C-alpha cells in the first residue's frame, strides 16, 4: 500500500482515475493507494494524467489516463477510475524477460495542448525503455508510433532506446515530451521534443522521431567541461545538470528566467557550445538535489535547488507566488541582472 502523506496541497483532478482510488471523484480526505498484497512503493512519478510507482520488488505499476498507452498495459483503458482495478488486479508493466526497473519517470507538460503522456524506465542492465505517446520521438525509437497502446508492444517487443555503441545509462530524467540520460562516460544525451533547444544540439529539430537519429548518430551535449555530470533534472522545456566540479549548467527555454542566467534568452537552440550556461546560486554554494517545474506559460518554468548548506533556492516563474518568496505574483526571478547568486533569497521552509 502507498500510504497517504499529510500535505497542504490538494490534488484537484481525478478525471482519469490518477488518484488510484477506484473512482473519478476527488475525495474530501486523502486515501491510500492499493498496490497489491504485501507490496509498497519505493518511488513514484506523475505525468499529465497518470501515475507510476516503482514497487519494492522492482516491478512497475501505473494507473490513471491511458489514451496513448502510457500505462504500458497493451491497451488504452484507464485504470483506477472504477472499482476493482487497483491492488492485485492492476497488472505490472512488462519490461522484458529477466528485466526490472531501477528508476521510473513520467513525462509531463504544463497544461492544455502542451500536456505529455509518456513514461520511461531505467532498467537493471542500464538500458532505457519508454512507452506511451510518441508524437515528437520522445520514445527514442526512430519513429512517431505510440507504444503500449496495443497488444504485443511491451516486454521483449519494446525496444531499448539506442544510446550509442558500448554506451549505457546511469541516470534518467524526463521533461515535457523529451528525455535526457547521463551515460557511463559522464556525458548527457537528450532526445524528443526540442522546444527552445532543450536537447542542447544547436538547433530546434526533434530527435528520435526519424530513423538514423539515435545511437551513435545522436551527439552528446557539448558543455566544454572538463568534469563529468553528477546528475541531471528536467523541467517542461528546460534542463539543468550539476557537474563533479560542482558547476551548475542550465539550458533550453528561458521565457521566465528558469535557466537562472539573468536574462530570458533560450540556450541550446543556436549553438552547441554550452560552456557559458553556468548558474550562480551563491558564493561557494552548489546544488546537492534539484527539480524543474512547470508554469502557466507554455515555455515558462521554474527551477529549485537544495544547496550544500541544506537550504533551498528557487528561480524562474513566480505566477501564483510559486517561488514561495516575498514577491508579487508574476515577478519572476533569474530573468534580470542582479537576481541570482547571493542576491537570490533562500526559501523559508519554516513558514509552511
URWOMO-V935307 format. One record per residue. N is the residue number from 1. RES is the residue in one small letter. PSI is psi in radians with two decimals (* if undefined). BURIAL is + if it has 9 or more other ideal C-beta (glycine too) atoms within 8 Angstrom, else -. D_CENTER is the distance of its C-alpha to the mean C-alpha in Angstrom with 2 decimals. Layout:
N_RES_PSI_BURIAL_D_CENTER / N_RES_PSI_BURIAL_D_CENTER
This chain:
1_x_2.35_-_24.15 / 2_x_1.93_+_21.06 / 3_x_2.60_-_22.95 / 4_x_2.64_-_22.46 / 5_x_2.18_-_21.71 / 6_x_2.48_-_23.73 / 7_x_2.73_-_21.93 / 8_x_-0.27_-_22.98 / 9_x_2.48_-_20.17 / 10_x_2.21_-_21.11 / 11_x_2.14_-_18.98 / 12_x_-0.20_-_20.78 / 13_x_2.25_-_19.72 / 14_x_0.46_+_20.69 / 15_x_-0.46_-_21.96 / 16_x_0.16_+_20.32 / 17_x_0.36_+_20.89 / 18_x_-0.21_+_17.39 / 19_x_-0.22_+_19.30 / 20_x_0.60_+_20.81 / 21_x_0.17_+_24.32 / 22_x_0.37_+_26.21 / 23_x_3.02_+_26.64 / 24_x_0.16_-_25.10 / 25_x_2.57_-_26.59 / 26_x_2.08_-_24.95 / 27_x_2.74_-_27.04 / 28_x_-0.38_-_28.82 / 29_x_2.60_-_27.98 / 30_x_2.48_-_24.88 / 31_x_2.56_-_25.28 / 32_x_2.56_-_24.17 / 33_x_2.16_+_22.18 / 34_x_2.02_-_24.37 / 35_x_0.03_+_22.65 / 36_x_2.76_+_25.99 / 37_x_2.21_-_29.06 / 38_x_0.25_-_28.54 / 39_x_2.54_+_24.77 / 40_x_2.79_-_22.21 / 41_x_2.46_+_18.48 / 42_x_-0.26_-_17.27 / 43_x_2.69_-_13.52 / 44_x_2.56_+_11.77 / 45_x_2.49_+_8.54 / 46_x_2.29_-_9.01 / 47_x_-2.81_+_8.50 / 48_x_-0.53_+_10.98 / 49_x_0.19_+_13.90 / 50_x_2.87_+_13.25 / 51_x_2.48_+_12.52 / 52_x_2.54_+_12.59 / 53_x_2.38_+_14.30 / 54_x_2.10_+_15.16 / 55_x_2.98_+_18.89 / 56_x_-0.27_-_21.44 / 57_x_0.25_-_22.85 / 58_x_0.23_+_19.59 / 59_x_2.91_+_19.52 / 60_x_2.36_+_16.74 / 61_x_2.42_+_17.56 / 62_x_2.59_+_15.81 / 63_x_2.90_+_17.42 / 64_x_-2.59_+_17.52 / 65_x_2.60_+_17.47 / 66_x_0.50_+_18.04 / 67_x_-0.46_-_19.40 / 68_x_0.22_+_17.67 / 69_x_0.34_+_17.82 / 70_x_-0.23_+_14.24 / 71_x_-0.21_+_16.01 / 72_x_0.60_+_17.40 / 73_x_0.19_+_20.95 / 74_x_0.33_+_22.87 / 75_x_-3.05_+_23.48 / 76_x_0.42_-_22.19 / 77_x_2.28_-_23.51 / 78_x_2.71_+_21.53 / 79_x_2.52_+_21.79 / 80_x_-0.01_+_22.49 / 81_x_-0.01_+_24.30 / 82_x_2.73_-_27.73 / 83_x_2.63_-_29.71 / 84_x_0.22_-_29.82 / 85_x_-0.23_+_26.33 / 86_x_-2.97_+_24.64 / 87_x_-2.41_-_25.77 / 88_x_-0.32_-_27.58 / 89_x_-0.28_-_27.65 / 90_x_2.04_+_23.90 / 91_x_2.71_-_23.55 / 92_x_2.73_-_21.21 / 93_x_2.19_+_18.98 / 94_x_2.05_-_21.14 / 95_x_-0.05_+_19.50 / 96_x_2.71_+_22.82 / 97_x_2.17_-_26.09 / 98_x_0.10_-_25.87 / 99_x_2.56_+_22.08 / 100_x_2.86_+_19.76 / 101_x_2.47_+_16.16 / 102_x_-0.43_-_15.38 / 103_x_2.66_+_11.65 / 104_x_2.68_+_9.42 / 105_x_2.24_+_5.86 / 106_x_2.29_+_6.09 / 107_x_2.55_+_5.32 / 108_x_2.45_+_6.85 / 109_x_-2.85_+_9.45 / 110_x_0.18_+_11.88 / 111_x_2.87_-_14.69 / 112_x_-2.41_-_17.71 / 113_x_-0.13_-_17.69 / 114_x_0.14_+_14.22 / 115_x_2.72_+_12.55 / 116_x_2.63_+_10.54 / 117_x_1.09_+_11.58 / 118_x_2.77_+_10.21 / 119_x_2.51_+_9.27 / 120_x_2.69_+_9.32 / 121_x_2.42_+_11.29 / 122_x_2.10_+_12.74 / 123_x_2.98_+_16.43 / 124_x_-0.34_-_19.38 / 125_x_0.25_-_20.87 / 126_x_0.49_+_17.90 / 127_x_2.90_+_17.16 / 128_x_2.36_+_14.00 / 129_x_2.42_+_14.38 / 130_x_2.61_+_12.47 / 131_x_2.88_+_14.08 / 132_x_-2.56_+_14.40 / 133_x_2.56_+_14.55 / 134_x_0.56_+_15.26 / 135_x_-0.35_-_16.83 / 136_x_0.25_+_15.41 / 137_x_0.36_+_15.47 / 138_x_-0.22_+_11.78 / 139_x_-0.19_+_13.26 / 140_x_0.56_+_15.02 / 141_x_0.21_+_18.41 / 142_x_0.37_+_20.57 / 143_x_-3.05_+_20.94 / 144_x_0.44_-_19.56 / 145_x_2.28_-_20.61 / 146_x_2.68_+_18.50 / 147_x_2.54_+_18.55 / 148_x_-0.05_+_19.17 / 149_x_0.00_+_21.10 / 150_x_2.82_-_24.45 / 151_x_2.61_-_26.44 / 152_x_0.26_-_26.46 / 153_x_-0.22_+_23.00 / 154_x_-2.95_+_21.26 / 155_x_-2.38_-_22.51 / 156_x_-0.34_-_24.45 / 157_x_-0.29_-_24.33 / 158_x_2.01_+_20.60 / 159_x_2.69_-_20.49 / 160_x_2.74_-_18.32 / 161_x_2.11_+_16.38 / 162_x_2.12_+_19.14 / 163_x_-0.06_+_18.22 / 164_x_2.75_+_21.85 / 165_x_2.20_-_25.13 / 166_x_0.32_-_25.07 / 167_x_2.54_+_21.47 / 168_x_2.83_+_18.94 / 169_x_2.49_+_15.47 / 170_x_-0.29_-_15.36 / 171_x_2.64_+_11.70 / 172_x_2.39_+_8.41 / 173_x_2.48_+_4.94 / 174_x_2.64_+_3.09 / 175_x_-2.39_+_3.87 / 176_x_1.66_+_7.04 / 177_x_0.48_+_8.85 / 178_x_2.82_+_8.18 / 179_x_2.61_+_7.23 / 180_x_2.44_+_8.76 / 181_x_2.34_+_10.99 / 182_x_2.24_+_13.50 / 183_x_2.96_+_16.77 / 184_x_-0.25_-_19.83 / 185_x_0.18_-_21.63 / 186_x_0.21_+_19.28 / 187_x_3.00_+_17.97 / 188_x_2.35_+_14.66 / 189_x_2.38_+_14.35 / 190_x_2.62_+_11.92 / 191_x_2.84_+_12.62 / 192_x_-2.48_+_12.39 / 193_x_2.23_+_12.79 / 194_x_0.65_+_14.36 / 195_x_2.28_+_14.90 / 196_x_0.12_+_16.32 / 197_x_0.45_+_16.34 / 198_x_-0.30_+_12.71 / 199_x_-0.17_+_13.55 / 200_x_0.54_+_16.21 / 201_x_0.25_+_19.09 / 202_x_0.29_+_21.55 / 203_x_-3.05_-_21.27 / 204_x_0.50_-_19.27 / 205_x_2.33_-_19.80 / 206_x_2.70_+_17.12 / 207_x_2.49_+_17.02 / 208_x_-0.05_+_17.16 / 209_x_-0.08_+_18.93 / 210_x_2.71_-_22.37 / 211_x_2.61_-_24.30 / 212_x_0.21_-_24.72 / 213_x_-0.23_+_21.49 / 214_x_-2.98_+_19.70 / 215_x_-2.38_-_21.11 / 216_x_-0.37_-_23.56 / 217_x_-0.29_-_23.46 / 218_x_1.98_+_19.90 / 219_x_2.63_-_20.49 / 220_x_2.68_-_18.65 / 221_x_2.38_+_17.85 / 222_x_1.80_+_21.10 / 223_x_-0.06_+_20.82 / 224_x_0.44_-_24.51 / 225_x_2.60_+_23.78 / 226_x_-0.16_-_26.06 / 227_x_2.92_-_23.70 / 228_x_2.88_-_20.75 / 229_x_2.31_+_17.08 / 230_x_-0.82_-_16.51 / 231_x_2.78_+_12.75 / 232_x_2.48_+_9.86 / 233_x_2.63_+_6.97 / 234_x_2.44_+_5.19 / 235_x_-2.91_+_6.34 / 236_x_-0.79_+_7.58 / 237_x_0.47_+_9.96 / 238_x_2.87_+_10.17 / 239_x_2.72_+_9.27 / 240_x_2.55_+_11.41 / 241_x_2.41_+_13.08 / 242_x_2.41_+_15.85 / 243_x_2.91_+_18.79 / 244_x_-0.32_-_21.49 / 245_x_0.20_-_23.89 / 246_x_-0.02_-_21.68 / 247_x_2.46_+_21.03 / 248_x_2.23_+_17.84 / 249_x_2.37_+_16.89 / 250_x_2.57_+_14.64 / 251_x_2.91_+_14.73 / 252_x_-2.62_+_14.04 / 253_x_2.54_+_14.97 / 254_x_0.52_+_17.03 / 255_x_-0.64_+_18.82 / 256_x_0.36_+_18.73 / 257_x_0.34_+_18.85 / 258_x_-0.26_+_15.21 / 259_x_-0.24_+_15.96 / 260_x_0.53_+_18.78 / 261_x_0.25_+_21.38 / 262_x_0.63_+_23.87 / 263_x_-3.07_+_23.82 / 264_x_0.64_-_21.83 / 265_x_2.23_-_22.04 / 266_x_2.69_+_19.14 / 267_x_2.47_+_18.82 / 268_x_-0.06_+_18.45 / 269_x_-0.29_+_20.03 / 270_x_-0.20_-_23.63 / 271_x_2.50_-_23.75 / 272_x_-0.21_+_22.27 / 273_x_1.84_-_23.63 / 274_x_0.48_+_20.99 / 275_x_-0.40_-_23.30 / 276_x_0.13_-_23.91 / 277_x_0.76_+_20.44 / 278_x_2.25_-_21.08 / 279_x_2.32_+_20.16 / 280_x_1.95_-_22.93 / 281_x_0.08_+_21.95 / 282_x_2.71_+_25.58 / 283_x_2.12_-_28.57 / 284_x_0.32_-_27.92 / 285_x_2.65_-_24.60 / 286_x_2.71_+_21.28 / 287_x_2.55_+_17.86 / 288_x_-0.24_-_17.50 / 289_x_2.62_-_14.10 / 290_x_2.87_+_11.55 / 291_x_2.67_-_8.76 / 292_x_2.33_+_7.89 / 293_x_2.99_+_9.09 / 294_x_-2.97_+_10.56 / 295_x_2.85_+_14.24 / 296_x_-0.40_-_17.29 / 297_x_2.51_+_17.48 / 298_x_-0.69_-_15.87 / 299_x_0.26_+_15.27 / 300_x_3.12_+_15.13 / 301_x_3.12_+_12.71 / 302_x_2.85_+_13.11 / 303_x_2.43_+_12.40 / 304_x_2.54_+_13.78 / 305_x_2.27_+_15.22 / 306_x_2.13_+_17.41 / 307_x_3.03_+_20.25 / 308_x_-0.27_-_22.73 / 309_x_0.18_-_25.14 / 310_x_0.43_-_22.70 / 311_x_2.80_-_22.60 / 312_x_2.35_+_19.76 / 313_x_2.48_+_19.42 / 314_x_2.61_+_17.31 / 315_x_2.87_+_17.77 / 316_x_-2.45_+_17.13 / 317_x_2.30_+_17.54 / 318_x_0.35_+_20.02 / 319_x_2.50_+_20.89 / 320_x_0.45_-_21.99 / 321_x_0.71_+_22.21 / 322_x_-0.37_+_18.51 / 323_x_-0.11_+_19.07 / 324_x_0.67_+_21.59 / 325_x_2.90_+_24.27 / 326_x_1.21_-_27.81 / 327_x_2.64_+_27.16 / 328_x_2.54_-_27.94 / 329_x_2.30_-_25.20 / 330_x_-0.16_-_24.08 / 331_x_1.69_-_25.17 / 332_x_2.83_+_22.12 / 333_x_2.48_+_21.98 / 334_x_-0.05_+_21.32 / 335_x_0.01_+_22.75 / 336_x_2.72_-_26.36 / 337_x_2.49_-_28.46 / 338_x_0.20_-_29.15 / 339_x_-0.23_+_26.10 / 340_x_-2.94_+_24.19 / 341_x_-2.45_-_25.51 / 342_x_-0.35_-_28.03 / 343_x_-0.30_-_28.26 / 344_x_2.05_+_24.77 / 345_x_2.74_-_25.53 / 346_x_2.62_-_24.04 / 347_x_2.21_+_22.67 / 348_x_1.64_-_25.46 / 349_x_-0.39_-_23.91 / 350_x_-0.25_-_27.45 / 351_x_-0.11_-_27.76 / 352_x_*_-_25.32
